Amino acid sequence: MELTLQAIGKKVGAQTWLYPMDLALHSGAVTVLLGATQAGKTSLMRIMAGLDEPTTGRVHVDGRDVTGVPVRERNVAMVYQQFINYPSLSVARNIASPLKLRGDKDIDKHVRELAERLHIEMFLDRLPAELSGGQQQRVALARALAKGAPLMLLDEPLVNLDYKLREELRDELTQLFAAGDSTVVYATTEPTEALLLGGYTAVLDEGRLLQYGPTSEVFHSPANLRVARAFSDPPMNQIAAQRSASGLVLQGGTELVLDAPQNLGSGQRFVVGIRASSLRLQPQPGDIAVRGTVELAEISGSDTYVHAASPMGNLVAQVTGVHYFDLGAPVALHVHPGQVYVFGENEALLLAPRRVGGV
């Protein structure tokens, strides 16, 4: 199914929720809508589904103008974050409901197959209220998959689940989407989810579409600083810089030698972006050192997040392994000049890190 939005905008009263944007989804692929709360993700999905009409612009499905066509007249499956199921129906009957409406045969067989794919086959005779939150969300997902709609919309479906369940369901969803034929739109605030789901990513911010393309391309080559902020968790470190003969001088006086300083153009003031995962404790050949003091060290899973105060400003490093630091202790963080981003005075991307093997 090909879904195309042309100059879609949305106003509610005097407030603009979506600024006019064009977006053509890739048929049969996953598109992630990535952005902070109130970026416009849900407003855009409601227009895609036919729940709301745009103030401006047109919606086309397979070349047909469906602007204003209500959701009940479209073949759309939706999954929300609130575990929406039919409370008086068993799990089996919940999953079977779209199959019965369609008049399918072998409904019991299809229900069991879907339940097994989502690991809820042991709960088929129970009511949704007897299940945990994660199990209820699996039921909602199974019912959406049972509908077999060409367009599946998922609005932050994992946000109310605990960390372990989110990780588990993310992996399963990636496999389910890859095995299906639906065009999938998945809204999230988490860059990690976008990277795990792959496909394509549309970055939204305050009702504006900032960039759309293959997820890896958007992550590695953000069009501007706003995209880089939205697609970094923890937030990208930002350091003011000025031009020098060989590259840039960072705030605090550290020299950053660049392979192609001529690519910086004619500007004089820049912002250097360093992802937290690019900072490390042990130096490698060609690295520059950033010296500071530890303000906070957080252990999360197999990583340690080191917050340091430095002449360049406050920095966050995401380092592999469990490390312990005393507050106020000196720390040296290292980064290679080839792993930094450079943004111009207008926040547009000028230089991006080298990508080995195109990855």
MIMIRO-865025 format. One record per residue (C-alpha): x, y, z. Coordinates in pm, 1 decimal. Layout:
BEGIN
atom c1 X | c2 Y | c3 Z
...
// end
This chain:
BEGIN
atom c1 0.0 | c2 0.0 | c3 0.0
atom c1 129.8 | c2 343.7 | c3 -96.5
atom c1 38.0 | c2 626.4 | c3 141.5
atom c1 127.2 | c2 978.8 | c3 31.0
atom c1 73.1 | c2 1299.6 | c3 226.1
atom c1 79.1 | c2 1620.1 | c3 24.8
atom c1 122.2 | c2 1953.9 | c3 207.6
atom c1 -55.8 | c2 1810.4 | c3 511.6
atom c1 -108.2 | c2 2063.4 | c3 791.2
atom c1 -323.5 | c2 2075.0 | c3 1102.5
atom c1 -450.7 | c2 2368.2 | c3 1308.0
atom c1 -669.4 | c2 2354.1 | c3 1618.1
atom c1 -808.1 | c2 2699.6 | c3 1679.8
atom c1 -519.7 | c2 2941.7 | c3 1652.6
atom c1 -264.0 | c2 2673.8 | c3 1741.5
atom c1 -63.6 | c2 2495.9 | c3 1472.1
atom c1 -20.0 | c2 2127.0 | c3 1548.2
atom c1 134.2 | c2 2030.0 | c3 1213.2
atom c1 306.1 | c2 2259.7 | c3 967.1
atom c1 255.0 | c2 2172.0 | c3 597.4
atom c1 463.7 | c2 1866.9 | c3 508.7
atom c1 504.3 | c2 1613.7 | c3 228.6
atom c1 565.0 | c2 1249.7 | c3 312.1
atom c1 551.0 | c2 942.3 | c3 87.5
atom c1 576.0 | c2 619.9 | c3 287.6
atom c1 767.4 | c2 325.6 | c3 144.6
atom c1 521.1 | c2 48.8 | c3 69.3
atom c1 557.7 | c2 -266.9 | c3 277.5
atom c1 826.3 | c2 -113.3 | c3 499.5
atom c1 843.4 | c2 24.3 | c3 853.6
atom c1 845.2 | c2 401.7 | c3 897.2
atom c1 926.7 | c2 528.1 | c3 1244.3
atom c1 789.6 | c2 866.8 | c3 1349.9
atom c1 1057.3 | c2 987.1 | c3 1592.6
atom c1 1019.8 | c2 1291.6 | c3 1811.5
atom c1 965.1 | c2 1421.1 | c3 2161.2
atom c1 622.7 | c2 1445.6 | c3 2322.2
atom c1 405.3 | c2 1696.9 | c3 2131.5
atom c1 627.3 | c2 1675.7 | c3 1823.9
atom c1 317.0 | c2 1596.1 | c3 1615.8
atom c1 343.8 | c2 1216.5 | c3 1587.1
atom c1 -5.7 | c2 1128.8 | c3 1708.0
atom c1 -167.0 | c2 1413.1 | c3 1509.9
atom c1 -1.0 | c2 1284.9 | c3 1194.1
atom c1 -103.5 | c2 923.6 | c3 1259.0
atom c1 -466.5 | c2 1024.5 | c3 1320.3
atom c1 -471.0 | c2 1193.1 | c3 980.2
atom c1 -314.4 | c2 885.6 | c3 819.2
atom c1 -584.7 | c2 667.4 | c3 977.6
atom c1 -877.4 | c2 890.9 | c3 886.4
atom c1 -961.6 | c2 972.4 | c3 1248.8
atom c1 -897.3 | c2 1342.8 | c3 1183.1
atom c1 -905.8 | c2 1559.6 | c3 872.7
atom c1 -610.1 | c2 1783.0 | c3 785.6
atom c1 -660.7 | c2 2158.5 | c3 781.5
atom c1 -457.3 | c2 2176.2 | c3 461.7
atom c1 -328.5 | c2 1921.0 | c3 212.5
atom c1 -442.0 | c2 1586.4 | c3 73.3
atom c1 -402.9 | c2 1219.3 | c3 169.6
atom c1 -366.1 | c2 962.5 | c3 -110.3
atom c1 -374.5 | c2 583.2 | c3 -79.3
atom c1 -259.4 | c2 393.5 | c3 -388.2
atom c1 -319.5 | c2 706.9 | c3 -592.2
atom c1 -675.1 | c2 761.9 | c3 -461.9
atom c1 -760.2 | c2 1077.2 | c3 -269.2
atom c1 -897.7 | c2 961.8 | c3 68.3
atom c1 -888.5 | c2 1298.8 | c3 244.2
atom c1 -1191.1 | c2 1311.4 | c3 471.5
atom c1 -1273.9 | c2 941.8 | c3 429.5
atom c1 -1344.6 | c2 819.4 | c3 786.6
atom c1 -1147.6 | c2 541.9 | c3 950.5
atom c1 -1440.5 | c2 295.9 | c3 938.0
atom c1 -1423.3 | c2 308.3 | c3 558.6
atom c1 -1049.7 | c2 241.2 | c3 547.1
atom c1 -862.6 | c2 -83.5 | c3 602.2
atom c1 -637.4 | c2 26.0 | c3 888.2
atom c1 -514.6 | c2 -155.2 | c3 1200.8
atom c1 -414.1 | c2 50.1 | c3 1503.9
atom c1 -236.1 | c2 -29.8 | c3 1828.6
atom c1 -219.9 | c2 224.1 | c3 2109.5
atom c1 -23.5 | c2 244.6 | c3 2432.0
atom c1 -331.8 | c2 179.7 | c3 2648.6
atom c1 -373.9 | c2 -198.4 | c3 2584.9
atom c1 -715.6 | c2 -160.9 | c3 2417.1
atom c1 -895.9 | c2 -498.1 | c3 2414.1
atom c1 -1256.2 | c2 -613.4 | c3 2446.2
atom c1 -1281.4 | c2 -673.9 | c3 2824.5
atom c1 -1573.7 | c2 -918.5 | c3 2813.1
atom c1 -1419.4 | c2 -1139.7 | c3 2544.6
atom c1 -1156.4 | c2 -1406.3 | c3 2599.9
atom c1 -811.9 | c2 -1361.3 | c3 2450.2
atom c1 -903.2 | c2 -1604.9 | c3 2172.7
atom c1 -1221.3 | c2 -1415.6 | c3 2086.7
atom c1 -1036.2 | c2 -1083.5 | c3 2094.8
atom c1 -787.6 | c2 -1209.0 | c3 1836.7
atom c1 -1062.1 | c2 -1376.1 | c3 1633.5
atom c1 -1285.7 | c2 -1067.1 | c3 1611.2
atom c1 -1138.6 | c2 -921.7 | c3 1286.4
atom c1 -1122.2 | c2 -1270.0 | c3 1132.9
atom c1 -1495.5 | c2 -1324.1 | c3 1198.8
atom c1 -1584.4 | c2 -983.1 | c3 1056.1
atom c1 -1395.3 | c2 -1074.7 | c3 740.4
atom c1 -1565.5 | c2 -1415.1 | c3 718.2
atom c1 -1241.2 | c2 -1613.1 | c3 729.4
atom c1 -1227.6 | c2 -1990.5 | c3 751.9
atom c1 -1014.9 | c2 -2192.4 | c3 995.3
atom c1 -1037.9 | c2 -1908.5 | c3 1247.2
atom c1 -928.1 | c2 -2121.4 | c3 1543.6
atom c1 -615.6 | c2 -2227.5 | c3 1356.5
atom c1 -523.9 | c2 -1869.3 | c3 1264.9
atom c1 -586.2 | c2 -1749.8 | c3 1619.8
atom c1 -355.6 | c2 -2015.3 | c3 1763.7
atom c1 -85.0 | c2 -1939.2 | c3 1507.2
atom c1 -89.9 | c2 -1568.7 | c3 1596.7
atom c1 -99.6 | c2 -1644.6 | c3 1968.6
atom c1 203.0 | c2 -1870.4 | c3 1933.9
atom c1 394.6 | c2 -1604.1 | c3 1740.0
atom c1 334.0 | c2 -1362.2 | c3 2028.9
atom c1 380.7 | c2 -1626.2 | c3 2303.8
atom c1 29.6 | c2 -1591.9 | c3 2451.1
atom c1 -114.7 | c2 -1927.8 | c3 2342.4
atom c1 -143.6 | c2 -2036.4 | c3 2706.0
atom c1 -380.2 | c2 -1744.8 | c3 2781.4
atom c1 -636.8 | c2 -1798.0 | c3 2505.4
atom c1 -919.5 | c2 -1887.1 | c3 2748.4
atom c1 -853.2 | c2 -1596.3 | c3 2986.2
atom c1 -1004.4 | c2 -1248.1 | c3 2996.0
atom c1 -773.7 | c2 -949.5 | c3 2928.7
atom c1 -811.6 | c2 -828.3 | c3 3289.7
atom c1 -647.4 | c2 -1151.7 | c3 3407.9
atom c1 -327.0 | c2 -1072.3 | c3 3214.8
atom c1 -31.3 | c2 -848.0 | c3 3284.3
atom c1 17.6 | c2 -524.5 | c3 3092.0
atom c1 269.9 | c2 -682.4 | c3 2858.5
atom c1 42.1 | c2 -978.5 | c3 2789.6
atom c1 -252.3 | c2 -747.7 | c3 2720.2
atom c1 -44.9 | c2 -551.9 | c3 2471.5
atom c1 48.2 | c2 -877.5 | c3 2296.2
atom c1 -324.6 | c2 -951.3 | c3 2261.4
atom c1 -381.5 | c2 -608.4 | c3 2104.9
atom c1 -90.9 | c2 -668.8 | c3 1866.9
atom c1 -221.9 | c2 -1014.0 | c3 1772.1
atom c1 -566.1 | c2 -869.5 | c3 1695.0
atom c1 -409.0 | c2 -596.3 | c3 1479.8
atom c1 -203.6 | c2 -857.4 | c3 1291.8
atom c1 -514.1 | c2 -1072.6 | c3 1248.4
atom c1 -685.6 | c2 -787.7 | c3 1067.7
atom c1 -423.3 | c2 -812.7 | c3 794.2
atom c1 -467.2 | c2 -446.3 | c3 707.7
atom c1 -235.1 | c2 -297.2 | c3 446.3
atom c1 -164.7 | c2 -8.0 | c3 686.2
atom c1 -73.6 | c2 -70.9 | c3 1050.0
atom c1 -30.8 | c2 223.3 | c3 1286.2
atom c1 133.6 | c2 181.4 | c3 1626.8
atom c1 133.0 | c2 483.7 | c3 1856.2
atom c1 404.5 | c2 427.7 | c3 2120.4
atom c1 272.9 | c2 77.1 | c3 2189.2
atom c1 545.4 | c2 -14.9 | c3 2439.3
atom c1 570.2 | c2 305.9 | c3 2640.6
atom c1 368.7 | c2 177.1 | c3 2939.6
atom c1 565.8 | c2 -146.7 | c3 2972.5
atom c1 866.5 | c2 -204.2 | c3 3193.1
atom c1 1216.8 | c2 -206.6 | c3 3046.8
atom c1 1249.8 | c2 -584.1 | c3 3016.7
atom c1 914.7 | c2 -624.3 | c3 2841.7
atom c1 991.9 | c2 -338.4 | c3 2602.4
atom c1 1318.9 | c2 -501.7 | c3 2500.0
atom c1 1148.4 | c2 -836.3 | c3 2447.6
atom c1 859.6 | c2 -699.8 | c3 2242.8
atom c1 1084.8 | c2 -476.2 | c3 2031.1
atom c1 1275.1 | c2 -780.8 | c3 1910.3
atom c1 953.3 | c2 -968.8 | c3 1837.5
atom c1 797.1 | c2 -673.8 | c3 1654.4
atom c1 1101.2 | c2 -637.2 | c3 1431.2
atom c1 1062.0 | c2 -1001.9 | c3 1324.6
atom c1 683.8 | c2 -972.8 | c3 1284.1
atom c1 707.8 | c2 -662.9 | c3 1065.9
atom c1 978.0 | c2 -819.9 | c3 849.9
atom c1 757.6 | c2 -1125.6 | c3 791.9
atom c1 446.3 | c2 -923.9 | c3 699.8
atom c1 330.2 | c2 -728.7 | c3 394.7
atom c1 177.1 | c2 -428.9 | c3 573.0
atom c1 306.1 | c2 -74.7 | c3 554.7
atom c1 385.9 | c2 -2.6 | c3 920.4
atom c1 401.9 | c2 336.7 | c3 1091.5
atom c1 548.3 | c2 326.9 | c3 1442.9
atom c1 560.3 | c2 635.4 | c3 1666.2
atom c1 819.9 | c2 662.0 | c3 1942.6
atom c1 1016.9 | c2 911.2 | c3 2146.8
atom c1 1312.9 | c2 672.9 | c3 2174.4
atom c1 1598.2 | c2 677.9 | c3 1920.2
atom c1 1694.1 | c2 325.4 | c3 2026.7
atom c1 1359.2 | c2 192.5 | c3 1904.0
atom c1 1405.8 | c2 359.0 | c3 1567.1
atom c1 1750.0 | c2 200.6 | c3 1527.9
atom c1 1625.2 | c2 -144.2 | c3 1629.7
atom c1 1324.0 | c2 -134.8 | c3 1398.4
atom c1 1529.8 | c2 -11.3 | c3 1103.1
atom c1 1339.5 | c2 71.4 | c3 787.4
atom c1 1282.0 | c2 443.3 | c3 748.4
atom c1 1262.0 | c2 725.4 | c3 1000.0
atom c1 1077.3 | c2 1057.1 | c3 987.3
atom c1 1204.5 | c2 1302.0 | c3 1250.0
atom c1 939.6 | c2 1541.8 | c3 1380.7
atom c1 990.9 | c2 1843.2 | c3 1604.8
atom c1 723.6 | c2 2089.4 | c3 1717.5
atom c1 494.0 | c2 1994.4 | c3 1431.3
atom c1 758.8 | c2 2010.2 | c3 1158.8
atom c1 902.4 | c2 1727.0 | c3 951.2
atom c1 1279.0 | c2 1774.6 | c3 973.9
atom c1 1409.2 | c2 1475.7 | c3 778.2
atom c1 1287.9 | c2 1148.4 | c3 626.9
atom c1 1497.5 | c2 865.7 | c3 488.3
atom c1 1651.2 | c2 526.4 | c3 566.2
atom c1 1698.3 | c2 504.9 | c3 942.8
atom c1 2073.6 | c2 445.2 | c3 927.0
atom c1 2117.5 | c2 742.6 | c3 692.5
atom c1 1918.1 | c2 979.3 | c3 913.1
atom c1 2110.2 | c2 863.8 | c3 1220.7
atom c1 2456.6 | c2 891.5 | c3 1068.1
atom c1 2390.9 | c2 1203.2 | c3 856.8
atom c1 2135.6 | c2 1421.2 | c3 1036.5
atom c1 2036.5 | c2 1714.9 | c3 817.2
atom c1 2083.1 | c2 1962.6 | c3 1100.3
atom c1 2140.7 | c2 1999.6 | c3 1471.5
atom c1 1769.2 | c2 1961.5 | c3 1552.8
atom c1 1764.0 | c2 1618.1 | c3 1389.4
atom c1 2083.7 | c2 1519.7 | c3 1569.4
atom c1 1930.1 | c2 1621.1 | c3 1903.2
atom c1 1615.2 | c2 1419.4 | c3 1836.1
atom c1 1815.6 | c2 1114.9 | c3 1725.8
atom c1 2058.1 | c2 1098.0 | c3 2020.6
atom c1 2003.3 | c2 922.6 | c3 2352.4
atom c1 2168.6 | c2 1033.5 | c3 2572.0
atom c1 2166.3 | c2 1382.5 | c3 2417.9
atom c1 2448.1 | c2 1468.7 | c3 2180.8
atom c1 2726.6 | c2 1672.8 | c3 2341.5
atom c1 2739.6 | c2 2019.8 | c3 2185.3
atom c1 3055.3 | c2 2233.3 | c3 2196.4
atom c1 3095.8 | c2 2583.4 | c3 2056.9
atom c1 3391.8 | c2 2619.9 | c3 1818.2
atom c1 3568.2 | c2 2870.3 | c3 1596.0
atom c1 3768.3 | c2 2825.9 | c3 1278.7
atom c1 4143.1 | c2 2769.7 | c3 1289.2
atom c1 4403.6 | c2 2711.9 | c3 1018.5
atom c1 4382.1 | c2 2332.7 | c3 1048.2
atom c1 4021.6 | c2 2291.0 | c3 1152.9
atom c1 3851.3 | c2 2420.7 | c3 1465.6
atom c1 3934.3 | c2 2548.2 | c3 1812.5
atom c1 3685.0 | c2 2414.7 | c3 2064.8
atom c1 3553.3 | c2 2610.0 | c3 2358.8
atom c1 3824.3 | c2 2582.3 | c3 2623.8
atom c1 4108.2 | c2 2601.1 | c3 2369.9
atom c1 4146.9 | c2 2242.0 | c3 2242.9
atom c1 4254.2 | c2 2221.2 | c3 1878.8
atom c1 4049.2 | c2 1991.7 | c3 1653.8
atom c1 4242.3 | c2 1904.1 | c3 1338.0
atom c1 4011.2 | c2 1806.0 | c3 1051.7
atom c1 4090.5 | c2 1611.3 | c3 736.5
atom c1 3897.5 | c2 1855.5 | c3 516.1
atom c1 3873.5 | c2 2196.0 | c3 687.5
atom c1 3779.9 | c2 2353.5 | c3 353.0
atom c1 3441.8 | c2 2180.2 | c3 377.4
atom c1 3348.3 | c2 2413.7 | c3 661.2
atom c1 3268.8 | c2 2688.7 | c3 410.2
atom c1 3309.2 | c2 3054.9 | c3 496.6
atom c1 3154.8 | c2 3051.7 | c3 842.8
atom c1 3345.9 | c2 3141.9 | c3 1156.8
atom c1 3129.9 | c2 2999.9 | c3 1436.1
atom c1 3033.8 | c2 2636.1 | c3 1459.9
atom c1 2888.0 | c2 2371.9 | c3 1689.5
atom c1 3075.3 | c2 2043.9 | c3 1728.3
atom c1 2854.6 | c2 1747.8 | c3 1814.7
atom c1 2992.2 | c2 1438.1 | c3 1984.9
atom c1 2770.3 | c2 1139.5 | c3 2054.8
atom c1 2810.5 | c2 1005.8 | c3 2408.3
atom c1 2908.3 | c2 664.7 | c3 2269.1
atom c1 3204.7 | c2 821.4 | c3 2082.4
atom c1 3374.5 | c2 933.1 | c3 2404.7
atom c1 3594.5 | c2 670.7 | c3 2569.8
atom c1 3816.2 | c2 634.7 | c3 2872.6
atom c1 4116.4 | c2 476.4 | c3 2699.8
atom c1 4285.8 | c2 675.1 | c3 2420.4
atom c1 4332.7 | c2 541.8 | c3 2070.7
atom c1 4577.2 | c2 669.9 | c3 1806.0
atom c1 4484.4 | c2 1018.2 | c3 1686.3
atom c1 4244.1 | c2 1091.6 | c3 1974.1
atom c1 4213.9 | c2 1427.7 | c3 2144.2
atom c1 4175.8 | c2 1434.1 | c3 2521.7
atom c1 3904.7 | c2 1617.4 | c3 2712.5
atom c1 3992.1 | c2 1661.2 | c3 3078.4
atom c1 3735.8 | c2 1731.7 | c3 3344.8
atom c1 3589.4 | c2 1621.9 | c3 3676.8
atom c1 3321.9 | c2 1363.1 | c3 3743.6
atom c1 2984.5 | c2 1508.0 | c3 3842.3
atom c1 2784.4 | c2 1185.6 | c3 3817.3
atom c1 2836.5 | c2 823.9 | c3 3712.9
atom c1 2533.0 | c2 608.3 | c3 3632.0
atom c1 2544.7 | c2 235.5 | c3 3565.1
atom c1 2275.1 | c2 115.1 | c3 3324.7
atom c1 2290.3 | c2 -246.4 | c3 3216.3
atom c1 2632.9 | c2 -310.1 | c3 3068.6
atom c1 2717.1 | c2 60.7 | c3 3020.7
atom c1 2830.5 | c2 343.3 | c3 3245.8
atom c1 2721.8 | c2 701.8 | c3 3180.0
atom c1 2986.7 | c2 947.2 | c3 3297.3
atom c1 2880.5 | c2 1310.5 | c3 3342.8
atom c1 3183.3 | c2 1538.1 | c3 3350.1
atom c1 3241.4 | c2 1911.6 | c3 3387.9
atom c1 3513.0 | c2 2032.8 | c3 3150.3
atom c1 3641.5 | c2 2355.3 | c3 2989.9
atom c1 3426.5 | c2 2257.0 | c3 2689.6
atom c1 3115.5 | c2 2248.8 | c3 2907.4
atom c1 2926.3 | c2 1961.6 | c3 3064.4
atom c1 2976.3 | c2 1635.6 | c3 2874.6
atom c1 2821.8 | c2 1288.4 | c3 2890.6
atom c1 3016.4 | c2 975.9 | c3 2792.1
atom c1 2856.8 | c2 633.3 | c3 2740.7
atom c1 3130.6 | c2 379.7 | c3 2802.2
atom c1 3104.4 | c2 2.2 | c3 2781.3
atom c1 3139.2 | c2 -189.4 | c3 3105.7
atom c1 3080.1 | c2 -110.8 | c3 3471.1
atom c1 3307.4 | c2 164.0 | c3 3600.5
atom c1 3315.6 | c2 333.6 | c3 3940.3
atom c1 3417.1 | c2 697.1 | c3 3997.0
atom c1 3439.9 | c2 923.2 | c3 4296.6
atom c1 3244.9 | c2 1244.5 | c3 4259.4
atom c1 3482.2 | c2 1529.7 | c3 4181.5
atom c1 3756.2 | c2 1291.9 | c3 4064.9
atom c1 3956.9 | c2 1395.1 | c3 3757.2
atom c1 3868.7 | c2 1212.6 | c3 3438.0
atom c1 4006.3 | c2 1216.0 | c3 3084.8
atom c1 3766.8 | c2 1140.6 | c3 2797.3
atom c1 3896.9 | c2 1072.9 | c3 2447.9
atom c1 3748.8 | c2 1109.6 | c3 2100.7
atom c1 3887.6 | c2 1084.4 | c3 1749.7
atom c1 3840.4 | c2 1393.4 | c3 1528.0
atom c1 3692.3 | c2 1165.0 | c3 1262.9
atom c1 3401.5 | c2 1080.4 | c3 1497.6
atom c1 3264.9 | c2 1431.4 | c3 1548.1
atom c1 2987.3 | c2 1620.7 | c3 1373.9
atom c1 3023.6 | c2 1983.1 | c3 1272.1
atom c1 2723.2 | c2 2212.0 | c3 1228.7
atom c1 2731.2 | c2 2561.8 | c3 1084.6
atom c1 2588.9 | c2 2888.6 | c3 1212.6
atom c1 2249.7 | c2 2796.3 | c3 1062.8
atom c1 2267.9 | c2 2454.3 | c3 1238.3
atom c1 2301.9 | c2 2269.7 | c3 904.7
atom c1 2532.3 | c2 1966.4 | c3 897.3
atom c1 2872.8 | c2 2042.0 | c3 744.6
atom c1 3077.9 | c2 1736.0 | c3 841.4
atom c1 2975.6 | c2 1390.6 | c3 964.8
atom c1 3186.0 | c2 1108.8 | c3 1109.9
atom c1 3351.9 | c2 869.2 | c3 871.3
atom c1 3152.7 | c2 550.0 | c3 820.3
atom c1 3358.2 | c2 233.2 | c3 788.5
atom c1 3228.7 | c2 6.8 | c3 514.2
atom c1 2922.2 | c2 226.3 | c3 463.9
atom c1 2771.6 | c2 113.2 | c3 795.2
// end
